[in-house]
Amino acid sequence: MGLFDKLTGTKHPDDGVAPRPAEEVRTALLGLNRPDVPYIIRSGAAEGADLVAEWRMAEPAWQAIFIESQLTRAVRIRMRLVQETHAVRALEEGWEVTRVGNPPKLKISGAYSRGPDRTVSRHYTVERGESGSLEATETFRFNGADLRNPLQDAVLKSGWTWRGVVFGKL
């Protein structure tokens, strides 16, 4: 892996993994959708992509979790499947979000970025332990990689390259 691959988040499949047809890769990516995960993968035709993965920030069942996390960034990954090179071109886009209203709702504030998201949010509770000393217990964790990693794994297991796009078009 070269320096540019590291900066863009590009990953290559293991040697000997035969590339699957594009429709199987698409099916594998859409198969990651489950009601218990905080993201959704859907058709991306309206956004100029084959597929789009994004946090479920607008869904009422997940809004409370995203607000509680004090998350400050929304992330969307647009993907284009390129059969000729057996690569999924992936553009990660991020926006700053703020909380507005009562009850609070998340709203896009406008600051935009491209490239792999590195957002991590953790919350701890500090209490006295059985020995009487202070102990910190992690009560909440949010990691932006929780969106990217399952997508990458599905692509790599299909024998395709995950090609991060930072500059240029998807």
C-alpha positions as CSV (number, residue, x, y, z in Angstrom):
1,M,0.0,0.0,0.0
2,G,1.4,3.3,-1.0
3,L,1.2,6.7,0.8
4,F,-1.6,8.0,-1.5
5,D,-3.6,4.8,-0.8
6,K,-3.2,5.4,2.9
7,L,-4.3,9.0,2.7
8,T,-7.4,8.1,0.6
9,G,-8.3,5.0,2.6
10,T,-7.9,2.7,-0.4
11,K,-7.7,-1.0,0.5
12,H,-7.0,-4.0,-1.8
13,P,-8.4,-7.5,-1.4
14,D,-6.2,-10.4,-0.2
15,D,-4.3,-12.2,-2.9
16,G,-6.2,-15.1,-4.4
17,V,-9.7,-13.7,-3.8
18,A,-11.5,-14.0,-7.1
19,P,-13.5,-10.9,-8.0
20,R,-17.3,-11.5,-7.9
21,P,-19.7,-9.9,-10.5
22,A,-20.8,-6.3,-9.8
23,E,-24.4,-7.4,-9.0
24,E,-23.1,-9.7,-6.2
25,V,-21.0,-6.9,-4.7
26,R,-24.1,-4.6,-4.8
27,T,-26.2,-7.4,-3.1
28,A,-23.5,-7.9,-0.5
29,L,-23.4,-4.2,0.3
30,L,-27.2,-3.9,0.5
31,G,-27.2,-7.0,2.6
32,L,-25.6,-5.0,5.4
33,N,-28.9,-3.3,6.0
34,R,-30.4,-4.4,9.3
35,P,-32.8,-2.6,11.7
36,D,-30.2,-2.8,14.5
37,V,-27.4,-0.9,12.8
38,P,-27.3,3.0,12.9
39,Y,-26.8,3.3,9.1
40,I,-28.7,2.6,5.9
41,I,-27.4,1.6,2.5
42,R,-29.7,2.6,-0.4
43,S,-29.7,3.4,-4.1
44,G,-27.7,6.5,-4.9
45,A,-29.0,7.4,-8.3
46,A,-30.3,10.8,-7.1
47,E,-26.8,11.6,-5.8
48,G,-24.9,10.5,-8.9
49,A,-23.8,7.2,-7.4
50,D,-24.7,3.5,-7.5
51,L,-25.1,3.2,-3.7
52,V,-25.1,5.6,-0.7
53,A,-24.5,4.7,2.9
54,E,-25.3,7.2,5.6
55,W,-26.2,7.5,9.3
56,R,-29.9,7.1,10.2
57,M,-29.9,10.6,11.8
58,A,-33.3,11.6,10.5
59,E,-35.1,8.4,11.7
60,P,-37.0,9.0,14.9
61,A,-35.8,5.7,16.4
62,W,-32.2,6.7,16.0
63,Q,-32.4,10.5,16.6
64,A,-32.2,10.2,20.4
65,I,-29.0,8.2,20.1
66,F,-27.3,10.6,17.7
67,I,-28.3,13.6,19.9
68,E,-27.2,11.9,23.1
69,S,-23.8,11.2,21.5
70,Q,-23.3,14.9,21.0
71,L,-22.2,14.0,17.5
72,T,-20.9,17.0,15.6
73,R,-20.5,15.5,12.1
74,A,-22.9,13.8,9.6
75,V,-21.2,11.4,7.2
76,R,-22.4,10.0,3.8
77,I,-20.4,7.6,1.6
78,R,-21.3,7.6,-2.0
79,M,-20.2,4.5,-4.0
80,R,-19.7,3.7,-7.6
81,L,-19.1,0.1,-8.7
82,V,-16.6,-0.1,-11.6
83,Q,-16.8,-3.6,-13.1
84,E,-13.8,-3.1,-15.5
85,T,-11.3,-2.6,-12.7
86,H,-13.2,-4.5,-9.9
87,A,-13.2,-1.4,-7.7
88,V,-15.7,0.4,-5.6
89,R,-14.9,4.1,-5.8
90,A,-16.0,5.6,-2.5
91,L,-16.4,9.3,-1.7
92,E,-16.8,10.1,2.0
93,E,-18.5,13.4,2.6
94,G,-18.9,15.0,6.0
95,W,-20.9,18.0,7.3
96,E,-21.0,19.8,10.7
97,V,-24.3,19.3,12.5
98,T,-25.9,21.3,15.4
99,R,-28.8,20.7,17.7
100,V,-31.8,23.0,17.3
101,G,-35.2,23.2,18.9
102,N,-36.8,21.6,21.9
103,P,-36.8,18.6,21.7
104,P,-33.5,18.9,20.0
105,K,-33.1,17.8,16.4
106,L,-29.9,17.6,14.4
107,K,-29.5,20.1,11.6
108,I,-26.7,20.4,8.9
109,S,-24.8,23.6,9.6
110,G,-22.8,23.9,6.4
111,A,-19.1,23.1,7.0
112,Y,-18.2,20.4,4.4
113,S,-15.3,18.0,4.0
114,R,-14.2,15.1,1.8
115,G,-12.2,12.1,2.7
116,P,-12.1,9.3,5.3
117,D,-14.0,10.4,8.5
118,R,-12.1,10.0,11.7
119,T,-14.9,11.1,14.2
120,V,-14.9,9.3,17.5
121,S,-17.1,10.3,20.4
122,R,-17.0,8.6,23.9
123,H,-18.8,9.3,27.1
124,Y,-17.7,8.1,30.5
125,T,-19.3,7.9,34.0
126,V,-17.0,8.4,36.9
127,E,-18.0,6.6,40.1
128,R,-16.4,5.2,43.2
129,G,-15.5,1.5,42.8
130,E,-15.7,-1.2,45.4
131,S,-12.2,-0.3,46.6
132,G,-13.3,3.3,47.1
133,S,-11.1,4.7,44.3
134,L,-12.6,6.5,41.3
135,E,-13.3,4.4,38.3
136,A,-14.3,5.6,34.8
137,T,-16.7,3.4,32.9
138,E,-17.4,4.0,29.2
139,T,-21.1,4.5,28.8
140,F,-21.3,5.4,25.1
141,R,-19.1,5.1,22.1
142,F,-19.6,6.4,18.5
143,N,-17.0,5.8,15.8
144,G,-17.2,7.1,12.2
145,A,-15.4,3.9,11.1
146,D,-18.5,1.9,12.1
147,L,-20.0,3.1,8.9
148,R,-17.0,2.6,6.6
149,N,-15.6,-0.7,7.9
150,P,-18.5,-3.1,7.2
151,L,-18.7,-1.6,3.6
152,Q,-15.0,-2.1,3.1
153,D,-15.1,-5.7,4.4
154,A,-18.0,-6.6,2.1
155,V,-16.1,-5.2,-0.9
156,L,-12.8,-6.8,0.0
157,K,-14.4,-10.2,0.6
158,S,-15.9,-9.9,-2.9
159,G,-12.4,-9.6,-4.4
160,W,-12.8,-5.9,-5.2
161,T,-10.7,-2.9,-4.3
162,W,-12.1,-0.2,-2.0
163,R,-10.8,3.0,-3.7
164,G,-11.1,6.1,-1.6
165,V,-11.8,9.3,-3.6
166,V,-10.7,12.6,-2.2
167,F,-10.1,14.6,-5.4
168,G,-12.0,14.6,-8.6
169,K,-15.3,12.9,-9.5
170,L,-16.8,9.8,-8.1
